Amino acid sequence: MAHKKAGGSKARQGSNTIGKRLGMKVYGGSVVKPGQIIIRQRGQDFVPGENVGMGRDYTIFSKIAGIVEFKWKNKDKKQINVIPEKSGK
């Protein structure tokens, strides 16, 4: 019986890293304010559309107050738009 652990198993011990809180923050049909984060992502899976901006870390945010809308840009990417709210008062 061996009295020494395998070398590879030691490298994987104690590597509990904190989550980066990525993902959807607001869903389609939701109302957003200017500057509100819609999605946090790594890479460009979702692309910005009308009235939406993208940060250096690929965070997509709203530029105006309105309603979030998702559209397929091509077969593998979704475009995010913010449509201005119509105030009928």
C-alpha positions in Angstrom: 0.0 0.0 0.0 1.4 3.4 -1.0 1.9 6.0 1.7 2.2 8.9 -0.6 -0.6 10.7 -2.5 -0.6 11.0 -6.2 1.0 14.3 -7.3 -1.8 15.4 -9.6 -4.4 15.3 -6.9 -2.6 17.9 -4.8 -2.9 20.6 -7.5 -6.7 20.4 -7.4 -7.1 20.8 -3.7 -8.2 24.1 -2.1 -9.0 25.9 -5.3 -12.5 27.2 -4.3 -12.7 30.4 -6.3 -15.5 32.9 -6.0 -18.2 33.2 -8.7 -18.1 36.2 -11.0 -21.8 36.8 -11.0 -22.1 36.5 -14.8 -25.4 36.0 -16.7 -28.7 37.7 -17.4 -29.6 40.5 -15.0 -32.8 41.6 -16.9 -35.0 39.5 -19.2 -36.9 40.3 -22.4 -40.0 42.5 -21.8 -38.5 44.0 -18.6 -38.3 47.7 -18.1 -34.8 49.2 -17.7 -33.3 52.5 -16.7 -30.4 54.3 -18.4 -27.1 52.6 -17.4 -28.7 49.5 -16.0 -26.8 46.3 -16.7 -28.7 43.8 -18.9 -26.2 41.0 -19.1 -22.7 40.3 -17.9 -20.7 37.9 -20.1 -17.3 36.6 -21.1 -16.9 37.0 -24.8 -19.5 38.3 -27.2 -22.3 35.7 -27.2 -24.9 38.5 -27.0 -24.3 41.6 -29.1 -25.6 45.2 -28.5 -28.3 46.6 -30.7 -30.3 49.8 -30.6 -30.0 52.0 -27.5 -27.6 49.5 -25.9 -23.9 49.8 -25.2 -21.1 47.3 -24.4 -18.4 47.8 -21.8 -14.7 46.7 -22.0 -15.6 43.4 -20.2 -18.4 42.7 -22.7 -21.1 43.8 -20.2 -24.2 45.0 -22.1 -26.1 47.9 -20.6 -29.0 50.2 -21.5 -28.4 53.7 -22.8 -32.1 54.8 -22.4 -35.1 54.0 -20.3 -37.2 51.4 -22.1 -38.2 47.8 -22.6 -35.6 45.0 -23.3 -36.0 43.0 -26.5 -34.0 40.0 -27.8 -33.6 39.2 -31.5 -31.5 36.6 -33.4 -28.8 38.4 -35.3 -27.5 35.2 -37.0 -27.7 31.5 -36.1 -25.4 31.7 -33.1 -25.6 35.3 -31.7 -28.5 37.2 -30.1 -28.9 40.9 -30.4 -30.2 43.0 -27.5 -32.3 46.1 -28.1 -34.0 48.6 -25.8 -37.2 50.0 -27.2 -38.2 53.4 -25.7 -41.4 53.3 -23.6 -44.4 55.1 -25.1 -46.0 57.4 -22.5 -49.6 57.8 -23.5 -50.5 60.2 -20.7 
